[in-house]
Amino acid sequence: MQFQNEKLKVYYLGSDEVSVPVLKTLHASNEIELIGCGTQPDRPQGRKRVLQANPVGQWCEEAGVDVDKISNVNQHDFISRLSILAPHIILVFAFGQLLKKQLLELAPLGCLNIHTSLLPKYRGASPIQAAILNSDSKTGVSYMQMEEGLDSGPVFYQVELPLKQTEDYSSLSTQLADLAAKNTLEVLEGIASQKLQSQVQDASLVNHVGKIKKEDGKIRWDLDANQIACMVRAYVPWPGAWFMLSSKGKLKKITITKSSVIETVDKQDYQPGQTVSADKTGWVVACGRNNLLIERLIPEGKREMDSASFIRGSNLEVGTFLNETDHSKLREPSDKDLITG
């Protein structure tokens, strides 16, 4: 892979788990010269707040690859160092910092961003979650020329990935990471040889998706059960799709890790957020439309378990309202609500 009679020199910026497979591909390739890798600094993790490297930093340490841990890529010192390395192109994938004009214009071929959506479908920080939440039939990877706008640059190449509507954030991230790794060298070659020409994004099709917040995972039971099931898949492992359950006078957070939709034909006798059944077959909750079967969950302060195990160790009854803060407001279950066996 040549650029003006030299092997293409690439500097890589990435931080998240999704960016590791591309880094592995670049490092193993004889077609390009990986002249350096940059990532975010180590962050305090866990209760003891011990400094820990992110996935890119961890992989570099394990592989014996030098890595720059950069608090601000736009600082003069880093840009000066990068100028000396003289990359032909800067490749960015899930790095976590905005690049300013001086850095964007440093390399002859500019900065290329790998984005996990079919731009301009989802610009911003959470395109993978958005594709799951919206029950999209497909997503993919876009290779985009970076400019100062957020994910607004022209696109060189896209690869589509059909969706089965069963993917969660973790599994879909893995698929997209592998898809990017398989196509990156070909895209770099196409850009270096000018075989690939970028196309301006259609501004009328733009959707912006921001950073996910903890509060985004709180379940509203008046939603369609399918929407809640999508939340469960989109928010694994963080922030999780969660609700509060009153137990022994205290509110406990319950995070759902696996669920499915139970369609209801007749008009429901239960209100949204009310427990329809709770036995060895699982925990069923009424929603704004249809019911949700909670299959696996994480009770606050405990490990993940199946819902039947949780029910055996709790006083959960049919008719119980979730998110209830006052036991006196709980409706006493009638005989027809009680499940035997």
C-alpha positions as CSV (number, residue, x, y, z in Angstrom):
1,M,0.0,0.0,0.0
2,Q,1.9,3.1,-1.3
3,F,1.5,6.8,-0.9
4,Q,3.8,8.8,-3.1
5,N,6.3,5.9,-3.4
6,E,6.3,5.3,0.4
7,K,4.5,2.7,2.5
8,L,1.4,4.4,3.9
9,K,2.1,5.7,7.4
10,V,-0.9,5.5,9.8
11,Y,-1.3,7.0,13.3
12,Y,-4.2,5.4,15.2
13,L,-6.5,7.0,17.8
14,G,-8.9,4.8,19.7
15,S,-10.0,4.1,23.3
16,D,-13.1,1.8,23.4
17,E,-13.3,-2.0,23.1
18,V,-14.9,-1.6,19.7
19,S,-11.6,0.0,18.3
20,V,-9.3,-2.9,19.4
21,P,-9.9,-5.2,16.4
22,V,-8.9,-2.5,13.9
23,L,-5.8,-1.8,15.9
24,K,-4.9,-5.5,15.8
25,T,-5.3,-5.5,12.0
26,L,-3.1,-2.4,11.6
27,H,-0.4,-3.8,13.8
28,A,-0.4,-7.2,12.0
29,S,-0.4,-5.7,8.5
30,N,2.7,-5.6,6.3
31,E,0.9,-3.3,3.9
32,I,0.9,-0.2,6.0
33,E,3.3,1.3,8.6
34,L,1.6,1.8,12.0
35,I,3.8,4.6,13.3
36,G,2.0,5.1,16.6
37,C,-1.2,4.7,18.6
38,G,-2.8,7.2,21.0
39,T,-5.6,6.7,23.5
40,Q,-7.2,8.3,26.5
41,P,-5.3,8.4,29.8
42,D,-5.9,5.7,32.5
43,R,-9.0,6.4,34.6
44,P,-9.8,5.4,38.2
45,Q,-12.0,2.3,38.3
46,G,-14.0,0.4,41.0
47,R,-14.6,1.2,44.6
48,K,-11.0,1.7,45.4
49,R,-10.6,4.1,42.4
50,V,-7.5,2.3,41.1
51,L,-6.1,3.7,37.8
52,Q,-6.8,1.4,35.0
53,A,-6.1,1.5,31.2
54,N,-8.9,1.4,28.7
55,P,-9.2,-1.5,26.3
56,V,-6.8,0.0,23.7
57,G,-4.3,0.8,26.4
58,Q,-4.6,-2.7,27.9
59,W,-4.1,-4.4,24.5
60,C,-1.1,-2.3,23.8
61,E,0.5,-3.2,27.1
62,E,-0.2,-6.9,26.6
63,A,1.1,-6.8,23.0
64,G,4.2,-4.8,23.9
65,V,3.1,-1.9,21.7
66,D,4.0,1.7,22.6
67,V,0.9,3.8,23.3
68,D,0.5,7.6,23.8
69,K,-1.9,8.3,26.6
70,I,-3.2,11.8,25.7
71,S,-5.2,14.1,27.9
72,N,-5.8,16.5,25.0
73,V,-4.9,15.7,21.4
74,N,-5.1,19.4,20.5
75,Q,-2.3,20.5,22.7
76,H,0.8,21.9,21.1
77,D,3.2,19.2,22.5
78,F,1.2,16.3,21.0
79,I,0.7,18.0,17.7
80,S,4.5,18.8,17.5
81,R,5.3,15.2,18.2
82,L,2.8,14.0,15.6
83,S,4.3,16.4,13.1
84,I,7.7,14.7,13.6
85,L,6.2,11.3,13.1
86,A,4.7,12.6,9.8
87,P,1.7,10.3,9.3
88,H,0.1,10.2,5.9
89,I,-3.2,9.6,7.5
90,I,-4.7,9.7,11.0
91,L,-7.2,7.0,11.6
92,V,-9.8,7.5,14.5
93,F,-12.2,5.0,15.9
94,A,-14.1,5.5,19.2
95,F,-11.4,7.7,20.6
96,G,-13.5,10.1,22.8
97,Q,-12.0,13.5,22.1
98,L,-12.8,16.2,19.5
99,L,-10.1,17.0,17.0
100,K,-9.5,20.6,16.1
101,K,-8.5,22.2,12.8
102,Q,-4.7,22.1,13.2
103,L,-4.8,18.4,13.9
104,L,-7.4,17.6,11.2
105,E,-5.1,19.2,8.6
106,L,-1.8,17.8,9.8
107,A,-1.6,14.7,7.6
108,P,-1.6,14.9,3.8
109,L,-4.6,12.6,3.6
110,G,-6.3,14.2,6.7
111,C,-8.1,12.3,9.4
112,L,-10.4,9.3,8.7
113,N,-13.0,8.4,11.2
114,I,-14.7,5.0,11.5
115,H,-18.3,5.5,12.6
116,T,-20.6,2.7,13.7
117,S,-23.7,3.7,11.7
118,L,-24.7,4.3,8.1
119,L,-24.2,8.0,8.1
120,P,-26.0,10.3,8.1
121,K,-28.4,8.0,10.0
122,Y,-27.0,8.5,13.4
123,R,-24.4,11.2,14.1
124,G,-23.1,11.4,17.6
125,A,-22.0,9.3,20.6
126,S,-24.6,6.4,20.7
127,P,-25.3,5.1,17.2
128,I,-25.2,1.4,18.2
129,Q,-27.8,1.9,20.9
130,A,-29.9,4.0,18.6
131,A,-30.1,1.2,16.0
132,I,-31.3,-1.2,18.6
133,L,-33.7,1.2,20.3
134,N,-35.3,2.0,16.9
135,S,-35.6,-1.7,15.8
136,D,-33.6,-0.9,12.6
137,S,-33.4,-3.6,9.9
138,K,-29.8,-2.8,9.3
139,T,-26.8,-0.8,10.5
140,G,-23.1,-0.7,9.5
141,V,-19.8,1.1,9.4
142,S,-19.0,4.4,7.7
143,Y,-15.5,5.6,6.8
144,M,-15.7,9.4,6.9
145,Q,-13.3,12.3,6.2
146,M,-13.2,14.2,9.5
147,E,-13.9,17.9,9.7
148,E,-14.8,20.3,12.6
149,G,-18.5,19.4,12.6
150,L,-19.7,16.3,14.5
151,D,-19.6,13.3,12.2
152,S,-20.5,15.7,9.3
153,G,-17.7,15.0,6.9
154,P,-18.0,13.4,3.5
155,V,-18.1,9.6,3.5
156,F,-15.6,7.4,1.5
157,Y,-17.1,4.0,2.1
158,Q,-19.9,2.1,3.9
159,V,-20.4,-1.5,4.8
160,E,-23.9,-2.7,5.8
161,L,-24.8,-5.2,8.5
162,P,-28.4,-6.7,8.6
163,L,-30.0,-6.9,12.0
164,K,-32.0,-9.8,13.4
165,Q,-33.7,-7.7,16.2
166,T,-32.0,-10.0,18.8
167,E,-28.7,-8.2,19.1
168,D,-27.8,-6.4,22.3
169,Y,-25.2,-3.6,22.6
170,S,-22.3,-6.0,23.4
171,S,-22.9,-8.4,20.6
172,L,-23.6,-5.7,18.0
173,S,-20.5,-3.8,19.0
174,T,-18.5,-6.9,18.5
175,Q,-20.0,-7.5,15.0
176,L,-19.4,-3.9,14.0
177,A,-15.8,-4.0,15.3
178,D,-15.0,-7.1,13.3
179,L,-16.7,-5.6,10.2
180,A,-14.5,-2.5,10.5
181,A,-11.4,-4.6,11.0
182,K,-12.1,-6.6,7.9
183,N,-12.6,-3.5,5.7
184,T,-10.1,-1.0,7.0
185,L,-7.0,-1.9,5.0
186,E,-9.0,-2.0,1.7
187,V,-10.4,1.5,2.5
188,L,-7.0,2.9,3.4
189,E,-5.7,1.6,0.1
190,G,-8.6,3.1,-1.8
191,I,-8.0,6.5,-0.3
192,A,-4.2,6.4,-0.7
193,S,-4.6,5.4,-4.4
194,Q,-7.5,7.9,-4.9
195,K,-9.7,5.0,-6.1
196,L,-12.2,6.0,-3.4
197,Q,-13.9,9.4,-3.6
198,S,-15.8,10.8,-0.7
199,Q,-19.5,11.8,-1.0
200,V,-21.2,14.6,0.9
201,Q,-23.8,13.5,3.4
202,D,-27.4,14.2,2.7
203,A,-28.3,16.8,5.4
204,S,-32.0,16.1,5.2
205,L,-31.4,12.6,6.6
206,V,-29.3,13.5,9.6
207,N,-30.2,12.2,13.1
208,H,-28.2,13.2,16.2
209,V,-27.8,10.8,19.1
210,G,-26.1,12.0,22.2
211,K,-24.3,10.3,25.1
212,I,-26.2,7.8,27.1
213,K,-27.0,8.8,30.6
214,K,-27.8,6.6,33.6
215,E,-31.4,8.1,33.7
216,D,-32.0,6.9,30.1
217,G,-32.2,3.3,31.4
218,K,-35.2,3.9,33.7
219,I,-38.1,2.0,32.4
220,R,-41.5,3.6,31.8
221,W,-44.0,0.8,31.9
222,D,-46.6,2.7,29.9
223,L,-44.4,2.1,26.8
224,D,-44.9,-0.7,24.4
225,A,-43.3,-3.9,25.7
226,N,-41.3,-4.1,22.5
227,Q,-39.8,-0.7,23.2
228,I,-38.8,-1.8,26.7
229,A,-37.3,-5.0,25.3
230,C,-35.3,-2.9,22.9
231,M,-34.1,-0.8,25.9
232,V,-32.9,-4.0,27.7
233,R,-30.8,-5.0,24.7
234,A,-29.5,-1.5,23.9
235,Y,-28.4,-0.7,27.4
236,V,-26.5,-3.9,28.2
237,P,-24.1,-3.6,30.1
238,W,-24.6,0.1,30.9
239,P,-26.6,1.9,32.1
240,G,-29.0,-1.1,32.0
241,A,-32.7,-1.0,31.7
242,W,-33.9,-0.6,35.3
243,F,-36.7,0.1,37.7
244,M,-37.2,0.4,41.4
245,L,-39.0,-2.2,43.5
246,S,-40.2,-1.6,47.0
247,S,-39.0,-4.5,49.3
248,K,-39.4,-4.5,53.1
249,G,-40.0,-0.8,53.1
250,K,-36.9,0.0,51.0
251,L,-36.5,0.8,47.3
252,K,-34.3,-1.7,45.5
253,K,-33.0,-1.2,42.0
254,I,-33.6,-4.1,39.6
255,T,-31.8,-4.2,36.2
256,I,-33.2,-6.4,33.5
257,T,-30.5,-8.2,31.4
258,K,-32.8,-10.4,29.3
259,S,-36.4,-10.1,28.4
260,S,-39.0,-11.0,25.7
261,V,-42.4,-9.7,24.6
262,I,-45.6,-11.6,25.4
263,E,-48.4,-10.4,23.0
264,T,-51.8,-10.0,24.6
265,V,-54.9,-10.4,22.4
266,D,-57.7,-9.4,24.8
267,K,-57.9,-6.2,26.7
268,Q,-55.6,-6.3,29.7
269,D,-56.9,-6.5,33.2
270,Y,-53.6,-5.1,34.5
271,Q,-52.3,-1.6,34.5
272,P,-48.8,-0.7,33.1
273,G,-46.1,-1.6,35.6
274,Q,-48.2,-4.2,37.4
275,T,-47.1,-7.8,38.0
276,V,-49.2,-10.2,35.9
277,S,-47.5,-13.4,37.0
278,A,-44.5,-14.3,39.2
279,D,-43.7,-18.0,39.5
280,K,-41.2,-20.6,38.3
281,T,-42.0,-19.7,34.7
282,G,-40.8,-16.1,35.2
283,W,-41.9,-12.6,36.0
284,V,-44.4,-11.0,33.7
285,V,-45.2,-7.3,33.8
286,A,-48.0,-5.4,32.1
287,C,-46.9,-2.6,29.7
288,G,-48.7,0.1,27.8
289,R,-49.1,-2.5,25.0
290,N,-48.5,-6.2,25.5
291,N,-46.6,-7.7,28.4
292,L,-42.9,-8.1,29.2
293,L,-41.4,-11.4,30.4
294,I,-38.4,-10.6,32.6
295,E,-36.1,-13.6,32.1
296,R,-32.8,-12.5,33.8
297,L,-32.1,-9.6,36.1
298,I,-29.6,-8.1,38.5
299,P,-31.0,-7.1,41.9
300,E,-29.2,-4.2,43.6
301,G,-26.1,-5.4,45.4
302,K,-26.3,-9.0,44.0
303,R,-25.2,-11.0,41.0
304,E,-27.2,-11.7,37.8
305,M,-29.8,-14.4,38.2
306,D,-32.9,-15.8,36.4
307,S,-36.2,-14.2,37.4
308,A,-37.5,-17.5,38.8
309,S,-34.6,-17.5,41.3
310,F,-35.3,-13.9,42.3
311,I,-39.0,-14.7,42.8
312,R,-38.3,-17.7,45.1
313,G,-36.3,-15.4,47.4
314,S,-38.7,-12.5,47.5
315,N,-42.3,-11.8,48.6
316,L,-43.3,-10.7,45.1
317,E,-47.0,-11.1,44.5
318,V,-49.3,-10.9,41.5
319,G,-50.7,-7.4,41.3
320,T,-47.6,-5.7,42.7
321,F,-46.9,-2.4,41.0
322,L,-43.3,-1.7,40.1
323,N,-41.7,1.6,41.0
324,E,-44.1,1.7,44.0
325,T,-42.6,3.6,46.9
326,D,-45.4,3.0,49.5
327,H,-46.6,-0.4,50.4
328,S,-49.9,1.0,51.5
329,K,-50.6,1.8,47.8
330,L,-50.2,-1.7,46.6
331,R,-53.5,-3.2,45.5
332,E,-54.3,-6.4,47.3
333,P,-54.4,-9.2,44.7
334,S,-57.8,-10.7,44.2
335,D,-58.4,-14.5,44.0
336,K,-58.2,-14.4,40.2
337,D,-54.8,-12.8,40.3
338,L,-53.2,-15.4,42.5
339,I,-51.2,-18.1,40.7
340,T,-50.9,-21.5,42.1
341,G,-48.4,-24.2,41.5
